[in-house]
Amino acid sequence: MNESVGESVPQEVEIAESVLYQFLEDEIVLLNLANQCYYGLDDVGGRMWELLIEEHAVSKVAERLQSEFDVAPENLRADLNQLVRELVSAGLLKASQRDTVVGLNK
């Protein structure tokens, strides 16, 4: 994975409308119907995906992952941010509308 320093990460994300996903044994398979490309996430990336679609807030996902994995917080956040950037770039995730609406409580 390439580290993209200049790219920002949305605070909240949601699944793009054209994306289907399926949990398999130790991975998650994602299909972007818009470009007909499919992607696979291993168990750690799959857990990140699962929490992103459940929590939406990247900071909350980082907190939950920190309680599950024995890894330095800065490494976990860097890996999570990189995955989010890649998923957004691939059209699998998008910035959530909640990210732009002020005062909306989840």
Secondary structure, DSSP 4 states (H G I P E B T S, - for coil): ----SS----SBEEE-TTEEEEE-SS-EEEEETTTTEEEEE-HHHHHHHHHHHHH-BHHHHHHHHHHHS-S-HHHHHHHHHHHHHHHHHTTSEEE-GGGT-TT---
